[in-house]
Amino acid sequence: MTIYHDVTLPVAVICNIDAKLREQFPDTQIHWLHRGKEEGIEALLAGKVDLTVVMNSARTMVPPRGIAFINLGFMAFHFYTSYNSPLQSLPIVTLSDLQSQQQYMLENYANAGLGETLRMSARNSMISNMDVLLGLLQDSGWALLPLHVAESPEFRAKLKRLEVDFLNHVGRWGYALLHCQQGQTGPVKAAAIEAFKGQFRALLAAES
């Protein structure tokens, strides 16, 4: 089984689903590959991949003919900097303050149709790799990041939430699970779909 997934998909989700599937189907090889939405859809239509997990914009997703989708849910994101960022010393952080600083943005945001919505600074850099983005943040700038990444044990000591005056709580972006409608859904794929749904239900329940 081959699963394409967005770079921001929680590692815990991958590990838990992988363990569950390997326990149920020990003879099945499972491949997890970072890919963008367009590449994932093309691979599904060509029969090269079993499932694709993509970021979804606030707009309703209408997949191409032959592709089915499941809205897995909308997960929280917020603004983050390093602990020593000068932005953290401001009593109130405004949109103007953010516009004057370097912004780092994951390429997948643009691929999901979120690029123009989330681009706030004229000084912005598109980054394709989460580890690179997190490394750059240690020196300067700010980024919008999912809470499950920025507040994970791995990065909690490196990144600090930046409270801004125009965001009352947290923002949200969605994830969708895509699969091909043609043919029968075998037991492994069916189990994987249910595992994805269960993992996202648990994550969203933990946020509430």
Residue, then its C-alpha position, 0 to 999 in steps of 0.5 A: m500500500t502506498i499513501y501520499h501525504d501532506v508534509t504537515l500531517p502529524v507524525a503521530v497519525i502516521c505512526n499510529i495508523d502504520a502500527k495498526l495496519r501492520e498488526q492487522f495485515p503483517d504481510t502488507q508493505i506500507h509506503w508513506l511519501h510526501r507529495g503535494k495535492e496535484e501530484g497525489i490526485e494524478a497518482l490516484l487517477a493513474g492507479k499508482v497510489d492507494l490514498t492521498v491526504v491533502m490540506n484543504s482550503a476553507r472552500t469546499m473541495v470538489p475533487p475530479r471525477g473518479i476521486a472520492f474524498i472524506n473531510l477528516g477535520f479542521m485542525a488548529f494553527h497559530f503564529y509562532t516565532s523563536y523564544n528570542s524573537p523581537l516580536q515576543s517583546l512587544p506588548i501588542v503584536t499587530l498586523s503591521d508588526l508582522q508585515s515588517q518582519q520575515q514570514y516563512m510559509l510552507e509551500n503546501y499552503a499555496n498548493a492547498g489554495l491558502g497562499e494568498t490568504l496566509r501571506m501577510s508580509a511582503r518579505n515572505s519565503m516559501i519553504s517546502n520542508m518543515d524541518v528547514l522552516l523550523g530551522l530558519l525560525q530559530d534565527s528570524g521571522w515568524a510562521l503560521l504553524p499547526l499546533h500539533v507541530a509547534e507545540s509537540p515535545e520536539f519543538r515546544a522548547k524552540l518555538k513560542r506562540l505569538e499572540v496577535d491582536f487580530l486573532n481571538h483564538v486559533g485559526r483552522w485549516g482542513y485535511a481531506l483523505l482522497h481515494c479512487q472510486q473505481g474498483q472495489t475497496g480491499p480490506v487493507k484500504a478500508a482499514a486504512i480509511e477507518a484508521f485515518k478517520g479515528q486518528f483525526r477524531a482523537l486529535l480534534a477531541a484533544e484540542s477541544 
